[in-house]
Amino acid sequence: MKRFRSRREFLFESGGGISGLALAWLLDQDGLLASDDSACSNAPAAANPMAPRKPHFPPRAKSVISLFMSGGVSHVDTFDPKPALARYAGQPLTGKGDIVVRQGNPGPLMPSPFTFRKFGQSGIEVSEIFPHIASHVDEIALIRSMYSMSNDHVQAVYALQSGVIRMGYPCLGSWVTYGLGSENQNLPGFVVIYDARGGPLGGPSDWSQGFMPAAYQGTVFKASGTPIIDLKPPAGVAPEQERARLDLLMKLNERDAQKYPGNTELTARISSYELAYRMQSCAPEVVDIENESEATRKLYGIGDPVTEPFGRQCLMARRLVERGVRFVQLYHGGMGVQNIDTWDAHENVQDNHSRHGKEADLPISGLLTDLKARGLLDSTLVIWQGEFGRMPISQRGVGRDHNPGAMSIWMAGARIQGGQVIGSSDEFGYKAAEQPISVHDFHATVLHLLGMDHTKLTYRFNGRDLRLTDVYGELIPQIVKT
């Protein structure tokens, strides 16, 4: 029996249509409707949210590989030597106001247990923890005056990823793919590969799309075993059957999307089904590092049980950007055994950083070498970072507590001038001193290298044109200069 609409339904639907037309006219009169040819507009094509889009200006890089050292690397033990710590060892840290630590009472100043020496033509000093990365200092722009927003792991990770210490905001990878789309429509535009020992502190919110359409969230690839879960169809399902099922599902979803046009998660689901279908033919080859030469595998430390786990992540990252993936986020250190499986060196900084340095040093060096050899380094921005630095004072005698006041990060590729040190922390490494660089400055600079003006890359939410850098952000001049 055919069901007729009630009078109430008819009036409601009619009124909604008329008011919608009126709203569209008013928005158009105010110039608030995005044009089809607008670069980095707020209205990417619903049918393909990852379609390539024009940047605001010619970019220096087409893709990003972000190397995130989860747990908080000690800058004063890696890239920021502080002779004053040895000179005043055992004395209290004074003249800096109240010393705020995350765990326990502040200890005395503690020198680094590691030796530093100069490398390259630039003579940049690097710790013995990273002998292989140190060989690339002339290709690296090292920032020693970065500071974060929180001394809590989760909030600090959110800050570095999204510019906000709260969950629910789009991360950097989401902003990049929202602004530029992806060059390979058979692979996700934003891929996350985390440590085989566990995910990073903060969990999936670290690669969340926040208030953006769900299509811009990161897609997780596993670092070990089968990299892509449930990619293959069930046994006994022929390709023709799977295609027919997807076509039917597409029709049903499109019918629902027409009825509820504001449901971005449904649009993302339609797109993800089609992407998953296309990935079945090309993704297995992308993540199959066994096809690489023995020399390349050795370059990344594959074959050595210490370096192989992160080496696999780095090699997969190179294969992904080589095939047009826009943003690859790698995490080293995972929530397995707290303070052991991450860089969180509360108990013993020498033991912790020696172990994790050996795991990450050779793979990162191999990545830089391989990108350069393949002509990819100039078009790829490589970032090394963590959520904060660590205190110059001791904790429990041989450990170090969290320190958001100063940290070191570095960038390479994207035609950045290497062999330079930008900014500095104070004599003890407690606070950023010369040219302090905020998270917002860092994000603004990354977007600039990709051809986007951080003040123009906006997304309207709750009545505001929100952006990654909020109302802040200054470009780092030494990085963006050509």
N, C-alpha and C positions, 0 to 999 in steps of 0.2 A: 504494500500500500504506500503510495507516494505521500510524503509528509510535506505540508505547506508551511511556510514561515508564519509565525504569529504576527499580529499587528505590532507588538512591542519589538520583535526582532527586525521587522521591516523598517520601522522608524529609527531604530538604533543604527542599523547599517547605512541607511540613507543619510542620516545626520552625520555619521562618521565620514562618509565620502565627501559630502559638501564641505565640512570643516577642514578635511585634509586638503582639498583644492584651495581653500582660502589660505591655509597655512603655507602651502607651497608658493602661492602668489606673493604673500607677504615676505617670505624668506628670499624670493627672487628679487623683489623690489629693493631689499636691503643688501643684496649682493652676498647673501650667506649660503647660497647653493654653489657647491664646487663645480667648476667647469670640467668638461671631459678631458681637456688637455692640460690641466693644472699639474705642475710637478709636485710630487710628494703631497698630494691632496688628502683630504680627510674622508674621501669616498672612493676607495679602491674598488675595482670591478668585483661585484658580488660573485660572479661566476668563477673567477680565478683571483683570489686575494693575493697570490704570489706572482702575478704577472709583473714583468720588469717595468719599472717606472723611472722617469728621468730624474736625476738629482738636481739640486738648485744651481750648481755650477760644476765645471769639470772636476772629477774626483782624482785624488792621488792613489786611492786603493779601491778595489772592487770587492774585497772580502776581508774578513777578520778571523783570526785564530786567537782566542783568549785563553791563556794558561793561568788558571786560578789555583794558587797554593792554599788549600783549605786548612784553617787552624791558626793562621797568623805567623808569618815568617819574621824572625828577628832581623831587622835591618842592620843593627850594630854588629851582627855576626855574619853578614853576607855581603852587602853592597855599600855599607856606610861605616868605615873604620873610625874608631874614636880613641886616639892615644890617651886622651884625658882620663878614660876609664881605668887604664893601667896606672896612671900617675896618681890618681886619688882613690885607688882601690881600697875598699873597706871603710871609707868615710861615708857619712850620710849625704844624700842629695839635698842641698839647701839652696835658697835663693830662688826657688821656682814656685813658691806658694804652697798650697796644700797638695800633697802627692796623693792622687787618687789611684788606687789599685783595685783590681777585680777580686782577688783572693788574698786574704790575710793582710798582715802588716808589712809596710815597706821595709825592705832590707837595705844594706849598704850598696854603694856603687860596686859593680862587678865587671872586670875586664872580660873581653871576649876570649874564650878558650881556643879560638882559631887564629891562624896567622893570615895576614893580608899581604899581597904583593902586587906590583904594577904589571899591567898587560898591555899589549898592542902599542901602536905608535902614539896613541892618546895618553898612555900611562895611567889609565883608570885603575884604581885599587879594587881588587875583588878577593873575597875570602877563599881559602883552600877548599871550602865546601863545593865550589863550582869551578873546577879547573877547566872543564870543557866549554861551559858558557863563557868563561873569561876569555877564551880565544876569539870570541866574537865581539869584544868590547868596541872595536872600531866601527861596528855596524849597529851599535845600540845607543839609544838616547836614554841615559839613566837619570831618573828623577829622584832626588834625595829629600825633597821637601813636601811630599804628599802627606795629607792628614785625613783622618776619617771622622765619622760622626758619633761613634759609640764604642764602648769597651766591652760590649756584649757580642759574642760571636754572631748570633743570628741577625741581630739588628745591623751589625757592621757589614755582614754579607749583603743584606738587602740594600744598604746604602751604596755599596760598590756596584751592585747589579742594577738598581733602579733609581738611585738618587734619593731614596726615601727610606727611613729606618723601619717603616711599617710594611707588612705584606699587603697585597692587593693592587700594586702598581706595576706597570709594564717594565720588564727588564731591558737592558741595552740591546740584546739580540732581537727582542720584539720590536723595539723602536726602529732598528735598522731595517728589518724585513718589512715593516709597515711602510717605511719611507721609500724603500728601493725595490721591494719584491725580491725575486730570485731569478738567476739566469738559467737554472735547470729545472724544468717543470716536472721532471720525473723523480726528483729528490726533494726532501724538505728544504726550505730556505734557511732554517735555523735548527742546528743539530747540537745536542748535548751528549757528551760522553763522560761519565763520572767514574771514579775509582772503583775497581772491582771489589774492594773491601767494604764499600758502602757509599751512599750518597753524601753530599756535602751538608754542612750545618745550615739549616734553613729548609732543606728538602726541596720539593717541587716548586715551591714559591720562588726559588732562585731563578727559575726560567719561565715564570708565569707571564702571560700577556696582560694580566690585570684587568682593567676596564675596556681593553681593546677587544675586537672580535677574536674568538678562540683560535682562529687559523694562525695567529701570530705567536702562539706559545711554542716553546722549544720541543723538538721531538727527540726522545731519549734513544740512543744507541748503546748497547751494552759493550763494555770493554773486553769481556771474555765470553766464551761460549758462542751461542748464536746471537749476533749483534742486534738483530731486529726481531722482536717477539711477534709471533703469530703472523708472519708475513706470507707464508705459503698457505694455499687453500687446503681444506681437509682432504684426506686421501679419498679417491673415488670421484672427486668433483672435476669434471672436464672444464677446460678453459671456456668453451661455449656456454656451459651451464652457469659458470661464475659470471660471465659477461651479461647473460640474460637476467640473472638475479640482480646485478648492479643496475641494469637499465630499468627494471621494475622499481627498485628502491629509489632510484633517481626520480622517476615520475611521481612517486608518492611523496617524496620529500619536497620536490618542487611545488607540488600542489599545496602542501602545508606551508611552504615558504611564501607563497602568494597570499595565503590567508593571514600569515603572521610575518610581515616583512621585516619587523624589527628584531626577529630572533636570529642574532648573529651566530649563536652556537649551532643552529640547524644548518646555516650556510656553510659553516666550517666543517660540519660533519659530512655534508655532501662532497665538499672539496677533498676531505681526508679519505673518503672511500675511493674516490677516483685516483687520488695520489697513491694510495696503497696498492691499487690494481696496477698502476704503471710501474711502481717500485718493484713488483715481483720479477720484472724482466731485467732491470738494471741494477737494483740495490745489491743483490748478492755479489756481483762483480766488484762493486765499489768497496765493500768491506772485506773482501777476500785478499788479505795481504800476502797470502801464500804465492800469489802471482808475481810478487816483487822479487828482484834479483837478490842473491845471497849478499852481495855487497851493500845493497840498500838496507836490507834487514839488519845487517851488522851495524850499519851507521846509526840506527835507532836503538841498538842494544838488545835486539830480539835474539834470543838464544841464551841470554844470561838471565837466570831467574830473578835477579835483583832489578834489572832495568827493563825486562820485557813487558811487564804490565803497562807502565806508562809509555814505553816505546810503541806499543800497539796503538794506544790512544793518539799519540803524535803522528804516527804513520797514517792512521785512518783520517786524521784531520787534513793532512796534505792531499790525500786522495779525494777528499770531499771538496776542498776549495779548487782543486784542479778540474773538477767537473762542474763548477759553477755554483756550489753551495755558498750562500752569502755570509753566514755567521756560524762558526764552530766554537762551542764553549767546552773546554776540557777542565776537569777538576782532578787535582792530585791531592790525595788524602781523603779518607772517607770515615764515616761514623761506624767504625768497627769497634775497636777498644779505645776508649777516650784517652787522649794524650799520647797514645802510641801510634795509632794509624793516621793521625793528622800532624800538622806542624805545631800543635799546641804544646809548647815546651815549658810547662809549669814545673815539672819534676827535675829534668836534666836537659838543658839546652844543648850540651855537647853531644850527648847520646842521641837525642831526638833529631837534631839537624844533620848530624853525620849520616844517620840512616836514611832520612828522606832526601838529603842532597844526592846521595849515591843513586837513589831511585830515579830522580828527575833530571840530573845534570846531563848525562849523555844523550837521552832522548830529545831534550830541548835543543842541544847543540846539533844533533842529527837533523832535526826539523829545519833549523836555520840553514844548515849546509845544503840540504836537499832542495829547499825552496829556491835558494840562490842558484844552484846548479841547473834547475829546470826553468829559470827565468820567471819564477813566480813571486820572488820576494818583493820586487818593486810594486806589484799589484796587490800584495797581501799585507795587511797590518797585523803584526804579531805583538801581543801584549802579555807581559808577565806581571802578576799582581797577587795580593792576598787581601784579607779584610782589614788588617791593621799591622803595626809593628809590635815590638816588645820593649819592655822597660829596661833602662840601663842599670837598674838596681837588681839585686838578687832576690829570688823567692826560694825559700827552703834550702838556701845555701848555694845551689847550682842551677836553679831554674830561673825563668823570667816570666813575669806577668804580662797581661795585655797592655798595649800602648797605642791608642788612636791618635796621639798627638804628633807622631812622626812615623813615617814608613817610606820604604823605597819601592818604586815600580820602574819598569823599563818598557820601551817600545822599540820595535825594529821593523824594517820594511817600509812600504808606502813612500819610498824616496825620502825618508827622514834622514837628516844628517846624523850619522853615527859618531861615536867617539867623543860624545859630549856629556857633561854632568850638569844637570839643571837644578838650581836651588841647593839648599843645605839645611840640615837640622842643627840644633845648638851643639855646644862642645861635648855634651854627653849623649846626644841623640834622644833627648826627652821630648822636645817640641820642634816643629818645623820653624825655621828661623828666616833664612834668606829666600825670598820668593815663595811663600807658602802657596801650595796648590791644593784646591779643594776637589772633592768628588765631582762637583758640577763643572769645574774647569776641565777636569779630565774628560768627562763625557762630551762637553762642547767641542773639545779638540778631536776626539775620536770621530764624531759626526762630521766635522769639517774635513777631515782626511778622506771621508767617504763622499764628499761633495754636498753635504747638507748643512744649512744654516740652522743652528740649534734653536734660534728664536722663531724660525718659521715652521719647523717641524712640530705641528701641534695636533692634538686630538681633542675634540669637544666632548666633555663629560661633565654632567651635573651643572650645566650652564657656564662652564669655563673652558677656554682653549688651553688645555694642559700640555706641558712639554716635559721632556726628560730632565731638563735643568731647572725647572720651576721658573723663578724670576732671576736666577743667578747665572753664573758661568762666564768665564773669560777664557779666550783662547790662549794656550801656552805658546808664546811667540817663537821660542827656539824650535818647537816641533813643527809648526805650520809654515815656517819660512821655507822658501824654495831656493 
